[in-house]
């Protein structure tokens, strides 16, 4: 048992020494030269020295170390008396003389008793009892000083020093019990003395809260609500475990044969209950509300709340979408478990957009309803509990049936952005009793504007994406219609020639080939529209073969198209074969339309450099003016043809750029036009060359 007590004392005093040292270091860094802050720093430092000496006394017991520890204990007591007296300075005058004089007398008595206890005196004097009596008087005097300080503070300012008074009073009550028991029985209770360090360490958070609340101490110190929450939760948990351990010890000691079994069962039940408390959102909410009410002048730490709120909105897209993130961010401000988000759709009605811990609903609300008009005009947060008790406060507002049917509905928060009602959120009942006051309403109103701006931006983004989809589809449809026009032109030309050549077998065969070609192209275009795709996978396209196919499709037109190709090299590019043939064919068709029957149209295919292939379409037609080329040539829906659509050159330029190439027009009115298209060649080894090391490696793999 002694070993266990020794371990408890070591950990208790050692932990207290570490806590006081850290707190003292923090105070030293935060001290700006104020007198109360300086005395507090001195008191904390003396407490750290006393706790450290007590730790060594437990580890290495000796007479001189016991005397040193007692002297440091007296010095610690004197420093705390001095700090309290400095805080009592506003009393002034004669009223402050007796506390100062009595404090000096008490400290002197403690010091004399400690010195006498260290001397070898007759047993009849009992110096140990004198020391216990002196320390007992010091504890009583400390309680008196704390009581005087609390009474001297104006009622409206007590919140600042209330934690300090509470902590120091608890510490002096512990001292009173320890030394009163020791004085009655002639020795200190080793169990109580062993936890003395822990008891004094628990006072530190309360002292820190008062230091943060009282600027007159001239300490640049702040205690966050999160720190207070976690510290309080840790202290409550530790106290709870101590109670459970004490109860378990009692059960084991008096339980006979069943004692150990009952002790284990009680400890397990207590530990399980603690886990339920720690992981219960409602219990944490109750503790948070209690701390905010009693330890802070305002309910919220606005900086942390706003950072957490914006973080919740900006992190949407993971486990929660934006709508659910808005619900969670708002509900966390008022300890709610969730709710439902209603947003305005394109038809002007409000419907459910997102849910969090709430059942599904198919109801909808018209934007001209009484609820929506009230939210839009007043921008009030509707407290349904208040509405049921005081409906006249809401100017005769009539709630819709679907809202009254939600059993957990609590708050209706409007979402307004740029003066328009974007939607509203119906929050569930809070996890714990929660008072909706002006501070809560102001925070929710500010938060709802931020949330509404996010939702409005989301709706605008979705509308823009939908508009872009329609724009892309319309542009693709225009290209398809342009291609259909060219196919119709081929059929029209074939019908005009049919009157003269319909009995010619060669013409009939050519007509069937043309119809089959047009039919396959039209099917491909219809499939492209149905599947909403504009770009098919690229393949290797031989430009010489492509020029030959274009020449073949234009063989019935005048003038005859001539092809000059560099067939010594395989000029291949990566492209969609039909689309590339379509855009190059469009250039050739434009050349044919601009050239008289006795003119000349040529297609030249060559390789200007090892990495590029060039296709040049040249004609001797009417040409173009510099003004037309500069202002209208590449703009869609601008054309010089009476039956043209004005998108052929635009599509050609867009597609050539998509392939990583470039297009150049060289034209002069009355002298013709030359269009040059340069494309990157496809990376492919010449088949006439010997097999390379790479190809050998590929074959082996």
C-alpha positions as CSV (number, residue, x, y, z in Angstrom):
1,X,0.0,0.0,0.0
2,X,2.9,2.3,0.8
3,X,4.4,1.7,-2.6
4,X,1.1,2.6,-4.3
5,X,0.7,5.8,-2.2
6,X,4.3,6.8,-3.0
7,X,3.6,6.4,-6.7
8,X,0.4,8.5,-6.4
9,X,2.4,11.2,-4.5
10,X,5.2,11.2,-7.1
11,X,2.9,11.5,-10.0
12,X,0.7,14.1,-8.2
13,X,3.4,16.4,-7.1
14,X,5.4,15.9,-10.3
15,X,2.4,16.7,-12.4
16,X,1.6,19.8,-10.3
17,X,5.3,21.0,-10.7
18,X,5.1,20.5,-14.5
19,X,1.7,22.3,-14.7
20,X,2.9,25.2,-12.6
21,X,6.1,25.5,-14.6
22,X,4.3,25.6,-17.9
23,X,1.7,28.1,-16.6
24,X,4.5,30.2,-15.1
25,X,6.4,30.3,-18.4
26,X,3.2,31.3,-20.2
27,X,2.6,34.1,-17.7
28,X,6.2,35.3,-18.0
29,X,5.9,35.6,-21.8
30,X,2.5,37.3,-21.4
31,X,3.5,39.7,-18.6
32,X,3.5,43.4,-19.6
33,X,4.8,44.8,-16.3
34,X,1.6,45.1,-14.3
35,X,1.9,44.7,-10.5
36,X,-0.9,42.1,-10.0
37,X,0.5,40.1,-12.9
38,X,3.9,40.2,-11.3
39,X,2.7,38.9,-8.0
40,X,0.7,36.2,-9.7
41,X,3.8,35.2,-11.6
42,X,5.7,35.1,-8.2
43,X,2.9,32.9,-6.6
44,X,2.9,30.5,-9.5
45,X,6.7,30.2,-9.5
46,X,6.8,29.5,-5.7
47,X,4.1,26.9,-6.2
48,X,6.2,25.2,-8.8
49,X,9.2,25.2,-6.5
50,X,7.2,23.7,-3.6
51,X,5.7,21.0,-5.8
52,X,9.1,20.1,-7.3
53,X,10.6,19.9,-3.8
54,X,7.7,17.7,-2.6
55,X,8.4,15.3,-5.5
56,X,12.0,14.9,-4.5
57,X,11.0,14.5,-0.8
58,X,8.8,11.5,-1.8
59,X,11.6,10.0,-3.9
60,X,14.5,10.7,-1.5
61,X,13.1,11.2,2.0
62,X,15.5,13.1,4.3
63,X,15.2,15.6,7.2
64,X,16.9,18.5,5.5
65,X,14.7,18.0,2.3
66,X,11.6,17.9,4.5
67,X,12.6,21.2,6.1
68,X,13.3,22.8,2.7
69,X,9.9,21.6,1.4
70,X,8.2,23.1,4.5
71,X,10.0,26.5,4.0
72,X,9.0,26.6,0.3
73,X,5.4,25.8,1.4
74,X,5.5,28.8,3.7
75,X,7.0,31.0,0.9
76,X,4.2,29.8,-1.4
77,X,1.6,30.7,1.1
78,X,3.1,34.1,1.6
79,X,3.1,34.8,-2.2
80,X,-0.5,33.9,-2.6
81,X,-1.4,36.1,0.4
82,X,0.5,38.9,-1.2
83,X,-1.3,38.4,-4.5
84,X,-4.7,38.5,-2.8
85,X,-3.7,41.6,-0.9
86,X,-2.7,43.4,-4.1
87,X,-6.1,42.6,-5.5
88,X,-7.7,44.0,-2.4
89,X,-5.9,47.4,-2.8
90,X,-9.1,49.2,-3.9
91,X,-10.3,48.8,-0.3
92,X,-7.6,51.1,0.8
93,X,-7.0,52.9,4.1
94,X,-7.5,51.4,7.5
95,X,-9.6,48.5,6.1
96,X,-6.5,47.1,4.4
97,X,-4.1,47.4,7.4
98,X,-5.4,44.5,9.5
99,X,-5.2,41.9,6.6
100,X,-1.7,42.9,5.8
101,X,-0.6,42.8,9.5
102,X,-2.4,39.5,10.1
103,X,-0.9,38.0,6.9
104,X,2.6,38.9,8.2
105,X,1.8,37.4,11.5
106,X,0.5,34.2,10.0
107,X,3.5,33.8,7.7
108,X,5.9,34.5,10.7
109,X,4.1,31.9,12.8
110,X,4.4,29.3,10.0
111,X,8.0,30.0,9.6
112,X,8.8,29.8,13.3
113,X,6.8,26.5,13.6
114,X,8.8,25.0,10.7
115,X,12.1,26.1,12.2
116,X,11.1,24.6,15.6
117,X,10.1,21.4,14.0
118,X,13.5,21.0,12.6
119,X,15.2,21.4,16.0
120,X,15.8,18.7,18.5
121,X,13.4,19.9,21.2
122,X,11.8,18.1,24.1
123,X,8.8,16.0,23.2
124,X,6.5,18.0,25.4
125,X,6.6,21.0,23.1
126,X,5.4,19.0,20.2
127,X,6.7,21.2,17.4
128,X,4.9,19.1,14.8
129,X,1.6,20.1,16.3
130,X,2.6,23.7,16.3
131,X,3.4,23.6,12.6
132,X,0.1,21.9,11.8
133,X,-1.7,24.5,13.8
134,X,0.1,27.3,12.0
135,X,-0.7,25.9,8.6
136,X,-4.3,25.4,9.7
137,X,-4.6,29.1,10.6
138,X,-3.0,30.0,7.3
139,X,-5.7,28.0,5.4
140,X,-8.4,29.8,7.4
141,X,-6.9,33.2,6.8
142,X,-6.6,32.4,3.0
143,X,-10.4,31.6,3.0
144,X,-11.0,34.9,4.7
145,X,-9.0,36.8,2.1
146,X,-10.8,35.1,-0.7
147,X,-14.2,35.9,0.9
148,X,-13.2,39.6,1.4
149,X,-12.0,39.9,-2.2
150,X,-15.3,38.4,-3.6
151,X,-17.4,40.8,-1.4
152,X,-15.3,43.8,-2.4
153,X,-15.8,43.3,-6.1
154,X,-18.8,45.1,-7.6
155,X,-21.6,42.7,-8.7
156,X,-21.3,43.6,-12.3
157,X,-17.6,42.8,-12.3
158,X,-17.6,39.6,-10.4
159,X,-17.6,37.4,-13.5
160,X,-13.9,38.3,-14.0
161,X,-12.6,37.2,-10.6
162,X,-15.2,34.5,-9.9
163,X,-13.1,31.6,-11.3
164,X,-10.1,32.8,-9.3
165,X,-12.1,33.0,-6.1
166,X,-13.7,29.6,-6.7
167,X,-10.3,27.9,-7.4
168,X,-8.4,29.5,-4.5
169,X,-11.3,28.8,-2.1
170,X,-11.4,25.2,-3.1
171,X,-7.6,25.0,-2.6
172,X,-7.8,26.5,0.9
173,X,-10.7,24.2,1.8
174,X,-8.5,21.3,0.9
175,X,-5.7,22.7,3.0
176,X,-8.2,23.2,5.9
177,X,-9.3,19.6,5.8
178,X,-5.8,18.3,5.5
179,X,-4.3,20.3,8.5
180,X,-7.5,20.1,10.6
181,X,-7.4,16.3,10.4
182,X,-3.7,16.3,11.0
183,X,-4.0,18.6,14.1
184,X,-6.7,16.4,15.6
185,X,-4.9,13.1,15.1
186,X,-1.3,14.4,15.6
187,X,-0.2,13.5,12.0
188,X,-1.1,14.2,8.4
189,X,-3.2,11.6,6.6
190,X,-0.8,10.1,4.0
191,X,-3.6,9.5,1.5
192,X,-4.8,13.1,1.6
193,X,-1.3,14.5,1.6
194,X,-0.5,12.3,-1.5
195,X,-3.1,14.0,-3.6
196,X,-2.4,17.5,-2.4
197,X,-0.3,18.3,-5.5
198,X,-3.2,17.1,-7.8
199,X,-5.7,19.3,-5.9
200,X,-3.6,22.4,-6.3
201,X,-2.9,21.7,-10.0
202,X,-6.6,21.6,-10.7
203,X,-6.8,25.2,-9.6
204,X,-4.6,26.4,-12.5
205,X,-7.4,26.5,-15.3
206,X,-9.6,28.7,-13.1
207,X,-6.7,31.1,-12.3
208,X,-6.0,31.3,-16.1
209,X,-9.6,32.1,-16.9
210,X,-9.6,35.1,-14.4
211,X,-6.2,36.2,-15.8
212,X,-7.6,36.3,-19.3
213,X,-10.8,38.1,-18.1
214,X,-9.0,40.9,-16.1
215,X,-7.0,43.3,-18.3
216,X,-6.0,45.3,-15.2
217,X,-3.5,42.6,-14.3
218,X,-1.6,43.6,-17.5
219,X,-1.3,40.1,-18.8
220,X,-1.6,39.4,-22.5
221,X,-3.3,36.1,-21.9
222,X,-6.4,34.4,-23.4
223,X,-8.1,31.2,-22.6
224,X,-10.1,29.8,-25.6
225,X,-13.4,28.2,-25.2
226,X,-12.0,25.0,-26.6
227,X,-9.3,24.9,-24.0
228,X,-11.9,25.6,-21.2
229,X,-14.2,22.9,-22.6
230,X,-11.5,20.2,-22.9
231,X,-9.9,21.2,-19.5
232,X,-13.3,21.1,-17.8
233,X,-14.2,17.8,-19.5
234,X,-10.9,16.3,-18.4
235,X,-11.3,17.5,-14.8
236,X,-14.8,16.2,-14.6
237,X,-13.7,12.9,-16.1
238,X,-10.9,12.6,-13.6
239,X,-13.2,13.5,-10.6
240,X,-15.7,10.9,-11.9
241,X,-13.0,8.2,-12.1
242,X,-11.8,9.0,-8.6
243,X,-15.3,8.6,-7.3
244,X,-15.8,5.3,-9.1
245,X,-12.4,4.1,-7.8
246,X,-13.3,5.1,-4.3
247,X,-16.6,3.3,-4.6
248,X,-14.9,0.3,-6.0
249,X,-12.4,0.3,-3.1
250,X,-15.3,0.5,-0.6
251,X,-17.2,-2.4,-2.2
252,X,-14.0,-4.5,-2.3
253,X,-13.2,-3.8,1.3
254,X,-16.6,-4.5,2.7
255,X,-17.9,-7.0,0.1
256,X,-16.3,-10.1,1.5
257,X,-15.9,-12.9,-1.0
258,X,-17.9,-11.0,-3.6
259,X,-15.9,-7.8,-3.1
260,X,-13.4,-8.2,-5.9
261,X,-16.0,-9.3,-8.4
262,X,-18.3,-6.4,-7.5
263,X,-15.4,-4.0,-7.7
264,X,-14.5,-5.1,-11.3
265,X,-18.2,-4.9,-12.3
266,X,-18.5,-1.4,-10.8
267,X,-15.3,-0.2,-12.5
268,X,-16.4,-1.6,-15.9
269,X,-19.8,0.0,-15.6
270,X,-18.4,3.3,-14.6
271,X,-15.9,3.2,-17.4
272,X,-18.6,2.4,-19.9
273,X,-20.8,5.2,-18.6
274,X,-17.9,7.6,-19.0
275,X,-17.4,6.5,-22.6
276,X,-21.1,7.1,-23.3
277,X,-20.8,10.6,-21.8
278,X,-17.7,11.4,-23.8
279,X,-19.1,10.2,-27.1
280,X,-22.6,11.6,-26.6
281,X,-23.3,14.7,-28.6
282,X,-26.1,15.8,-26.3
283,X,-23.9,15.5,-23.2
284,X,-21.1,17.4,-24.8
285,X,-23.6,20.1,-25.8
286,X,-24.8,20.4,-22.2
287,X,-21.3,20.8,-20.9
288,X,-20.4,23.3,-23.6
289,X,-23.5,25.4,-22.8
290,X,-22.7,25.2,-19.1
291,X,-19.2,26.5,-19.7
292,X,-20.3,29.3,-22.0
293,X,-22.9,30.4,-19.5
294,X,-20.7,30.5,-16.4
295,X,-17.1,31.0,-17.6
296,X,-17.4,33.5,-20.5
297,X,-19.2,36.9,-20.9
298,X,-20.4,36.0,-24.4
299,X,-21.8,32.7,-25.5
300,X,-19.6,32.3,-28.6
301,X,-16.0,32.6,-29.5
302,X,-16.8,34.4,-32.8
303,X,-13.4,34.0,-34.4
304,X,-13.4,30.2,-33.9
305,X,-17.1,29.9,-34.8
306,X,-16.6,31.8,-38.0
307,X,-13.5,29.9,-39.0
308,X,-15.3,26.6,-38.3
309,X,-18.4,27.8,-40.3
310,X,-16.5,28.9,-43.4
311,X,-14.4,25.7,-43.2
312,X,-17.5,23.6,-43.2
313,X,-18.8,25.4,-46.3
314,X,-15.6,25.4,-48.2
315,X,-14.9,21.7,-47.5
316,X,-18.2,20.5,-49.2
317,X,-17.8,17.7,-51.6
318,X,-16.4,15.0,-49.4
319,X,-18.8,13.0,-47.2
320,X,-21.3,15.9,-47.4
321,X,-22.5,17.9,-50.4
322,X,-22.8,21.7,-50.2
323,X,-26.4,21.6,-49.1
324,X,-25.7,19.2,-46.2
325,X,-22.6,21.2,-45.3
326,X,-24.8,24.3,-45.0
327,X,-27.2,22.4,-42.7
328,X,-24.4,21.0,-40.5
329,X,-22.7,24.4,-40.3
330,X,-25.9,26.1,-39.1
331,X,-26.9,23.3,-36.8
332,X,-23.5,23.2,-35.1
333,X,-24.0,26.9,-34.0
334,X,-27.1,26.0,-32.0
335,X,-26.3,22.4,-30.9
336,X,-28.9,21.0,-33.4
337,X,-28.7,17.5,-34.8
338,X,-29.5,18.5,-38.4
339,X,-32.3,19.6,-40.5
340,X,-33.6,20.2,-44.1
341,X,-32.5,22.7,-46.8
342,X,-35.2,24.1,-49.1
343,X,-34.0,25.9,-52.3
344,X,-35.9,27.7,-55.0
345,X,-36.0,25.9,-58.3
346,X,-36.5,27.2,-61.9
347,X,-40.3,27.1,-61.5
348,X,-40.3,29.5,-58.6
349,X,-41.2,26.9,-55.9
350,X,-39.1,25.9,-52.9
351,X,-38.4,22.2,-52.5
352,X,-36.1,19.9,-50.5
353,X,-32.6,20.1,-51.8
354,X,-30.7,18.4,-48.9
355,X,-31.3,16.5,-45.7
356,X,-29.2,15.8,-42.6
357,X,-30.6,13.5,-39.9
358,X,-34.1,14.3,-41.1
359,X,-36.8,12.2,-43.0
360,X,-37.6,12.7,-46.6
361,X,-40.4,15.1,-47.7
362,X,-42.2,15.6,-51.0
363,X,-43.7,18.9,-50.0
364,X,-43.1,22.1,-51.8
365,X,-43.7,25.8,-51.0
366,X,-44.7,28.5,-53.5
367,X,-42.6,31.6,-53.4
368,X,-45.7,33.7,-52.9
369,X,-46.9,31.8,-49.8
370,X,-47.3,33.4,-46.4
371,X,-44.2,31.7,-45.0
372,X,-41.9,32.7,-48.0
373,X,-43.2,36.3,-48.0
374,X,-42.6,36.5,-44.2
375,X,-39.0,35.2,-44.5
376,X,-38.3,37.4,-47.5
377,X,-39.7,40.6,-46.1
378,X,-38.9,40.3,-42.4
379,X,-35.8,38.1,-42.6
380,X,-36.7,36.8,-39.2
381,X,-35.6,33.5,-37.8
382,X,-38.8,31.7,-36.8
383,X,-38.6,29.9,-33.4
384,X,-41.4,27.4,-33.6
385,X,-41.4,26.9,-29.8
386,X,-42.0,30.7,-29.4
387,X,-44.5,30.7,-32.3
388,X,-46.6,28.1,-30.5
389,X,-46.6,30.0,-27.3
390,X,-46.8,33.6,-28.7
391,X,-48.2,33.5,-32.3
392,X,-49.1,37.2,-32.1
393,X,-45.4,38.0,-32.0
394,X,-45.2,36.9,-35.7
395,X,-48.0,39.2,-36.9
396,X,-50.5,36.4,-37.6
397,X,-48.1,34.2,-39.6
398,X,-49.8,30.9,-40.7
399,X,-47.4,28.0,-41.0
400,X,-47.9,25.5,-43.8
401,X,-49.2,22.0,-42.9
402,X,-46.0,20.2,-43.9
403,X,-43.9,22.3,-41.4
404,X,-46.3,21.6,-38.6
405,X,-46.1,17.9,-39.4
406,X,-42.3,17.7,-38.8
407,X,-42.0,16.6,-35.2
408,X,-38.4,17.8,-34.5
409,X,-38.7,21.2,-36.3
410,X,-37.3,24.0,-34.2
411,X,-35.9,27.0,-36.1
412,X,-36.7,28.2,-39.6
413,X,-33.6,30.2,-40.9
414,X,-34.1,32.2,-44.1
415,X,-31.3,32.3,-46.7
416,X,-31.1,35.6,-48.5
417,X,-28.4,36.7,-51.0
418,X,-28.4,40.0,-52.8
419,X,-31.8,40.9,-51.4
420,X,-33.5,37.7,-52.8
421,X,-34.7,34.7,-50.8
422,X,-32.6,31.8,-52.1
423,X,-34.1,29.2,-49.7
424,X,-34.5,28.4,-46.0
425,X,-33.3,25.8,-43.5
426,X,-35.5,24.0,-41.0
427,X,-33.3,22.9,-38.1
428,X,-34.1,20.1,-35.7
429,X,-34.6,20.4,-32.0
430,X,-31.3,21.0,-30.0
431,X,-29.5,18.1,-28.2
432,X,-29.8,20.0,-24.9
433,X,-31.8,22.9,-23.5
434,X,-30.7,25.9,-25.6
435,X,-31.8,29.5,-25.1
436,X,-32.3,31.5,-28.3
437,X,-31.3,35.0,-27.4
438,X,-30.2,38.1,-29.3
439,X,-26.6,36.7,-29.6
440,X,-27.8,33.5,-31.2
441,X,-30.1,35.3,-33.6
442,X,-27.4,37.7,-34.7
443,X,-24.9,34.9,-35.3
444,X,-27.4,32.9,-37.3
445,X,-28.4,36.0,-39.4
446,X,-24.8,36.6,-40.2
447,X,-24.1,32.9,-40.9
448,X,-27.2,32.6,-43.1
449,X,-26.0,35.4,-45.4
450,X,-22.7,33.6,-45.9
451,X,-24.4,30.3,-46.5
452,X,-26.9,32.0,-48.9
453,X,-24.1,33.5,-51.0
454,X,-22.5,30.0,-51.3
455,X,-25.7,28.5,-52.4
456,X,-26.5,31.3,-54.8
457,X,-23.1,30.9,-56.4
458,X,-23.7,27.2,-56.7
459,X,-27.0,27.8,-58.5
460,X,-25.3,30.3,-60.8
461,X,-22.5,27.9,-61.5
462,X,-25.0,25.1,-62.3
463,X,-27.0,27.4,-64.6
464,X,-23.7,28.5,-66.3
465,X,-22.7,24.8,-66.8
466,X,-26.1,24.0,-68.3
467,X,-25.9,27.0,-70.5
468,X,-22.5,25.9,-71.7
469,X,-23.8,22.5,-72.4
470,X,-26.6,23.9,-74.6
471,X,-24.1,26.3,-76.2
472,X,-21.8,23.3,-77.0
473,X,-24.7,21.3,-78.3
474,X,-25.9,24.2,-80.5
475,X,-22.5,24.8,-81.9
476,X,-22.1,21.1,-82.7
477,X,-25.6,21.2,-84.3
478,X,-24.6,24.1,-86.4
479,X,-21.5,22.2,-87.7
480,X,-23.7,19.1,-88.4
481,X,-26.2,21.3,-90.3
482,X,-23.4,22.7,-92.3
483,X,-22.2,19.3,-93.2
484,X,-25.7,18.2,-94.1
485,X,-25.9,21.2,-96.4
486,X,-22.8,20.0,-98.3
487,X,-24.3,16.5,-98.5
488,X,-27.5,17.9,-99.9
489,X,-25.4,19.9,-102.4
490,X,-23.9,16.6,-103.6
491,X,-27.3,15.0,-104.0
492,X,-28.6,18.1,-105.8
493,X,-25.7,18.0,-108.3
494,X,-26.3,14.3,-108.9
495,X,-30.0,14.9,-109.6
496,X,-29.2,17.7,-112.1
497,X,-26.8,15.3,-114.0
498,X,-29.3,12.4,-113.8
499,X,-31.5,13.9,-116.6
500,X,-28.7,13.7,-119.0
501,X,-26.8,10.5,-117.9
502,X,-29.5,8.4,-116.2
503,X,-29.1,5.7,-118.9
504,X,-25.4,5.6,-118.6
505,X,-24.3,2.5,-116.6
506,X,-21.2,4.2,-115.3
507,X,-23.2,7.2,-114.1
508,X,-25.7,4.8,-112.4
509,X,-22.8,3.0,-110.6
510,X,-21.3,6.4,-109.5
511,X,-24.8,7.5,-108.4
512,X,-25.2,4.5,-106.1
513,X,-21.7,5.1,-104.7
514,X,-22.6,8.7,-104.0
515,X,-25.9,7.8,-102.3
516,X,-24.2,5.2,-100.2
517,X,-21.5,7.7,-99.2
518,X,-24.1,10.4,-98.3
519,X,-26.2,7.9,-96.3
520,X,-23.2,6.7,-94.2
521,X,-22.2,10.3,-93.5
522,X,-25.7,11.3,-92.5
523,X,-25.9,8.3,-90.1
524,X,-22.6,9.3,-88.5
525,X,-23.8,12.9,-88.1
526,X,-27.1,11.8,-86.5
527,X,-25.2,9.5,-84.1
528,X,-23.0,12.4,-83.2
529,X,-26.0,14.5,-82.3
530,X,-27.7,11.7,-80.3
531,X,-24.6,10.9,-78.3
532,X,-23.8,14.6,-77.8
533,X,-20.2,14.0,-78.8
534,X,-18.1,16.3,-81.0
535,X,-14.7,14.7,-81.1
536,X,-14.1,11.1,-81.8
537,X,-10.9,9.2,-81.0
538,X,-8.0,10.2,-83.3
539,X,-6.4,7.8,-85.7
540,X,-3.5,8.0,-88.2
541,X,-4.6,9.7,-91.4
542,X,-2.6,9.6,-94.6
543,X,-2.9,13.1,-96.1
544,X,-2.0,11.9,-99.7
545,X,-4.9,9.4,-99.6
546,X,-7.2,12.0,-98.1
547,X,-6.4,14.4,-101.0
548,X,-7.2,11.6,-103.4
549,X,-10.6,11.0,-101.8
550,X,-11.5,14.7,-101.8
551,X,-10.5,14.8,-105.5
552,X,-12.8,11.8,-106.2
553,X,-15.8,13.3,-104.4
554,X,-15.4,16.6,-106.4
555,X,-15.0,14.9,-109.8
556,X,-18.4,16.0,-111.1
557,X,-17.7,19.7,-110.4
558,X,-15.9,22.2,-112.5
559,X,-13.1,23.1,-112.7
560,X,-11.3,19.7,-112.1
561,X,-9.4,19.4,-108.9
562,X,-5.7,18.5,-109.4
563,X,-3.6,16.8,-106.7
564,X,0.2,17.2,-106.4
565,X,1.4,15.0,-103.5
566,X,4.9,14.0,-102.2
567,X,4.4,10.3,-102.2
568,X,8.0,9.5,-101.4
569,X,7.1,10.0,-97.7
570,X,4.2,8.7,-95.7
571,X,2.6,11.9,-94.5
572,X,0.5,10.8,-91.6
573,X,-1.2,12.9,-88.9
574,X,-3.2,12.1,-85.8
575,X,-6.9,13.2,-86.4
576,X,-10.4,11.9,-86.9
577,X,-10.4,10.9,-90.6
578,X,-13.9,12.0,-91.5
579,X,-13.7,15.3,-89.7
580,X,-10.3,16.2,-91.2
581,X,-11.6,15.2,-94.6
582,X,-14.6,17.4,-94.0
583,X,-12.7,20.5,-93.1
584,X,-10.1,20.1,-95.9
585,X,-12.9,19.3,-98.3
586,X,-14.7,22.5,-97.2
587,X,-11.6,24.5,-98.2
588,X,-11.6,22.8,-101.6
589,X,-15.3,23.4,-102.0
590,X,-14.8,27.1,-101.2
591,X,-12.1,27.2,-103.9
592,X,-14.4,25.6,-106.4
593,X,-17.3,28.0,-105.6
594,X,-14.9,31.0,-106.1
595,X,-13.4,29.8,-109.4
596,X,-14.9,29.8,-112.9
597,X,-15.2,26.6,-114.8
598,X,-12.1,27.5,-116.9
599,X,-10.0,28.3,-113.8
600,X,-7.7,26.0,-111.7
601,X,-8.0,24.4,-108.3
602,X,-5.1,22.4,-106.9
603,X,-4.3,20.4,-103.7
604,X,-0.6,20.2,-102.7
605,X,0.6,17.8,-100.0
606,X,4.3,17.9,-98.9
607,X,6.6,18.0,-95.9
608,X,8.1,21.4,-95.3
609,X,10.2,20.0,-92.4
610,X,10.7,16.5,-90.7
611,X,8.1,17.2,-88.0
612,X,5.3,18.8,-90.1
613,X,3.0,18.0,-93.0
614,X,1.5,20.7,-95.2
615,X,-1.7,20.8,-97.3
616,X,-2.2,23.8,-99.6
617,X,-5.4,24.4,-101.4
618,X,-4.9,27.0,-104.2
619,X,-7.3,28.5,-106.7
620,X,-7.4,31.2,-109.4
621,X,-10.8,32.5,-108.3
622,X,-12.2,35.9,-107.2
623,X,-10.1,36.1,-104.1
624,X,-10.8,38.2,-100.9
625,X,-10.1,41.7,-99.9
626,X,-7.8,42.5,-96.9
627,X,-10.8,44.0,-95.0
628,X,-12.9,40.9,-95.4
629,X,-10.0,38.6,-94.3
630,X,-9.3,40.8,-91.2
631,X,-12.8,41.5,-90.0
632,X,-15.1,38.7,-91.2
633,X,-13.2,35.6,-92.4
634,X,-12.8,33.8,-89.1
635,X,-16.0,35.0,-87.5
636,X,-18.9,32.5,-87.3
637,X,-22.1,33.3,-89.3
638,X,-20.3,35.7,-91.6
639,X,-20.2,34.7,-95.3
640,X,-20.0,36.2,-98.8
641,X,-22.2,33.4,-100.3
642,X,-25.9,33.9,-100.7
643,X,-26.6,30.3,-99.5
644,X,-23.7,29.9,-97.1
645,X,-23.9,29.6,-93.3
646,X,-20.6,31.2,-92.5
647,X,-19.3,28.6,-90.1
648,X,-17.1,26.4,-92.4
649,X,-13.9,28.5,-92.1
650,X,-14.6,28.9,-88.4
651,X,-14.9,25.2,-87.8
652,X,-11.8,24.5,-89.9
653,X,-9.7,27.0,-87.9
654,X,-11.0,25.6,-84.6
655,X,-10.2,22.0,-85.5
656,X,-6.8,22.7,-87.0
657,X,-5.9,24.4,-83.7
658,X,-7.2,21.5,-81.7
659,X,-4.8,19.2,-83.7
660,X,-1.9,21.5,-82.8
661,X,-1.6,22.9,-86.3
662,X,-2.0,26.3,-87.9
663,X,-3.8,27.7,-90.9
664,X,-2.8,30.6,-93.1
665,X,-4.8,32.5,-95.8
666,X,-3.1,34.3,-98.6
667,X,-5.5,36.0,-101.0
668,X,-5.9,39.0,-103.3
669,X,-9.1,40.2,-104.9
670,X,-9.3,39.1,-108.5
671,X,-6.2,36.9,-108.4
672,X,-7.2,33.9,-106.3
673,X,-6.6,32.4,-102.8
674,X,-4.1,30.0,-101.3
675,X,-5.0,28.3,-98.0
676,X,-2.1,26.5,-96.2
677,X,-2.7,24.0,-93.4
678,X,0.3,22.8,-91.4
679,X,-0.1,19.8,-89.1
680,X,2.4,17.9,-86.9
681,X,3.2,14.5,-88.4
682,X,2.4,11.3,-86.5
683,X,5.3,9.7,-84.7
684,X,5.8,6.5,-86.7
685,X,8.8,4.7,-88.0
686,X,9.3,4.4,-91.7
687,X,8.3,0.8,-92.7
688,X,11.2,0.6,-95.2
689,X,13.8,1.1,-92.5
690,X,15.3,-1.9,-90.6
691,X,13.8,-3.0,-87.3
692,X,15.0,-0.7,-84.4
693,X,16.1,-1.7,-80.9
694,X,12.8,-0.4,-79.5
695,X,10.8,-2.6,-81.9
696,X,13.0,-5.7,-81.0
697,X,12.4,-5.0,-77.3
698,X,8.6,-4.7,-77.9
699,X,8.6,-8.0,-79.8
700,X,10.4,-9.7,-76.9
701,X,8.1,-8.3,-74.3
